[in-house]
Amino acid sequence: MKGYGVDSMRRGTNAGGMRRYNERLILSAVRRMNGASKAELARMTGLSPQAVVRIVDELAEVGLLFQAGRRTGGMGQPATIYRINGKRGYTVGVGVEVGRGDTTIVLLDFDGERKAVGRHAGSFPSIDTVLGHIDAFIDEHLASTDLLSAEAFMGIGIAKPWFWMLWTLYNSTHPAGGTNDLEGPRRAAG
């Protein structure tokens, strides 16, 4: 299936112990396709049809997927289309925008819809600073809403530049914070 990033997706396996990986693979495929039938998921992931049926049924049973309708037009019975249940879970994502010198923290529902955004200005934030921003964001946006329950919170993801640890060295050689020059940390490391 062209157009859905199929070529770049990893293939699943039916081996024992890979179930969680295969569940994530199925959820990722459903999200990328904005809904899919079990047969489409089997073709897209390389999993056996039996494995896909079992995984999709269990994901639907726990509320991560839902039946969004039926697709007609082919031969045989209409295919049931499954979609992500966005209200089932929430994640906190952090992106460090190095060029702009700020930290952006986002609360997303399981369907990828933004529920809250926090931004903190500051050049070359340390890991401790970013973790402090995350704690404050969680206290401010999650504790004060009914969005989350312990079961619905799925975790925190942090995207960081590969040279993040060099910022400390750069800041120690440029006490005033230097500039937003992205090459600075590499030069400071020597």
C-alpha positions in Angstrom: 0.0 0.0 0.0 1.7 3.1 -1.2 1.2 6.5 0.5 1.0 5.2 4.1 4.7 5.0 4.8 4.6 1.2 4.4 8.1 1.0 3.0 9.6 2.8 6.0 7.6 0.8 8.6 9.2 -2.1 10.4 7.9 -5.6 10.0 6.4 -7.5 12.9 7.1 -11.0 13.9 4.9 -13.8 15.3 7.6 -15.0 17.7 6.7 -15.2 21.4 7.9 -12.3 23.5 7.3 -9.9 20.7 3.6 -9.3 21.5 4.1 -5.8 22.9 6.2 -4.8 19.9 3.5 -6.2 17.6 0.8 -4.3 19.5 2.7 -1.0 19.0 3.2 -2.0 15.3 -0.5 -2.4 14.9 -1.4 0.8 16.7 1.2 2.7 14.6 -0.2 1.3 11.4 -3.8 2.2 12.3 -2.7 5.7 13.2 -0.7 6.2 9.9 -3.6 4.9 7.8 -6.2 6.8 9.9 -8.2 3.6 10.2 -7.6 0.1 8.8 -9.2 -3.3 8.5 -7.6 -6.4 10.0 -6.7 -7.7 6.5 -5.0 -4.3 5.6 -3.1 -4.5 8.9 -1.9 -8.0 8.2 -0.6 -6.9 4.7 1.0 -3.8 6.0 2.8 -5.3 9.0 3.7 -8.7 7.7 2.0 -10.4 10.7 -0.1 -13.4 10.1 -3.9 -12.7 9.8 -4.5 -14.8 12.9 -2.0 -12.7 14.9 -3.6 -9.5 13.7 -7.1 -10.7 14.6 -6.0 -11.6 18.1 -4.1 -8.4 18.7 -6.8 -6.1 17.2 -9.5 -7.8 19.2 -7.5 -7.4 22.5 -6.7 -3.8 21.7 -10.3 -3.1 21.0 -11.3 -4.9 24.2 -9.1 -2.7 26.4 -10.3 0.4 24.5 -7.2 1.4 22.6 -9.0 0.8 19.2 -12.7 1.0 18.3 -14.8 -0.1 15.4 -15.3 3.0 13.2 -17.5 1.5 10.6 -17.4 -0.8 7.6 -15.9 -0.4 4.2 -17.8 -1.8 1.3 -17.0 -2.1 -2.4 -14.8 -5.2 -2.5 -15.7 -8.8 -2.8 -17.1 -10.7 0.2 -18.3 -9.2 3.4 -17.6 -5.5 4.2 -14.4 -4.9 6.1 -14.6 -3.5 9.7 -12.4 -0.5 10.0 -10.6 0.1 13.3 -9.4 3.5 14.5 -7.4 4.8 17.5 -9.4 5.7 20.6 -7.9 9.1 21.4 -9.7 9.4 24.7 -8.1 6.2 26.0 -4.7 7.5 26.9 -2.5 10.6 27.2 1.3 11.3 26.9 3.5 14.2 27.6 6.1 15.0 24.9 9.0 17.3 25.2 10.8 19.0 22.3 13.9 21.0 22.8 14.1 23.7 20.1 17.8 24.4 20.1 17.8 27.2 17.4 15.2 29.2 19.3 16.5 28.4 22.8 13.3 27.2 24.4 11.7 24.0 25.7 8.2 23.0 24.5 6.1 20.6 26.4 2.9 19.1 25.0 0.1 17.0 26.4 -1.3 14.8 23.6 -4.2 12.4 23.7 -3.7 9.0 22.3 -4.9 10.2 18.9 -2.2 12.8 18.7 -4.5 15.8 19.5 -2.9 18.6 21.5 -4.6 19.1 24.9 -2.1 21.6 26.5 1.2 23.3 25.5 3.8 24.9 27.7 6.9 26.9 26.5 9.9 27.9 28.6 12.5 30.4 27.2 16.2 29.8 27.9 19.3 29.2 25.9 20.9 25.7 26.2 18.7 24.3 29.0 20.3 21.7 31.2 18.7 18.3 31.7 17.8 19.3 35.3 16.1 22.5 33.9 14.1 20.5 31.4 13.0 17.9 34.0 12.0 20.8 36.3 9.9 22.2 33.4 8.2 18.8 32.9 7.4 18.5 36.7 5.9 22.0 36.7 3.9 21.2 33.5 2.5 18.0 35.0 1.6 19.8 38.2 -0.1 22.7 36.3 -1.8 20.9 33.5 -2.4 17.3 34.6 -3.1 17.5 38.3 -5.7 20.3 37.8 -7.7 18.5 35.1 -9.8 15.4 34.8 -7.9 14.3 31.7 -5.8 11.7 33.3 -6.2 8.7 35.4 -3.3 6.4 36.4 -4.4 3.9 33.7 -4.7 6.6 30.9 -1.3 8.2 31.4 1.1 6.4 29.1 4.3 8.1 29.7 6.7 11.0 28.9 8.8 11.2 25.8 11.8 13.6 25.4 13.3 14.5 22.0 16.7 16.0 22.4 19.6 17.0 20.2 22.5 14.6 20.1 24.9 17.1 21.5 22.8 18.1 24.5 25.5 17.0 27.0 28.0 19.4 25.4 25.8 22.3 26.5 27.2 22.1 30.0 30.7 22.5 28.7 29.7 25.3 26.4 27.9 27.2 29.2 31.0 26.8 31.5 33.2 28.4 28.8 30.6 31.1 28.0 29.2 32.1 31.4 26.9 34.7 29.9 25.2 32.0 28.0 26.9 32.8 24.7 24.7 32.9 21.6 22.4 30.5 19.9 25.2 29.4 17.7 24.7 25.7 17.2 28.4 25.1 16.4 29.5 26.6 19.7 29.1 23.4 21.8 31.2 21.4 19.3 34.0 24.1 19.2 34.0 24.2 23.0 34.4 20.4 23.2 37.5 20.8 21.1 
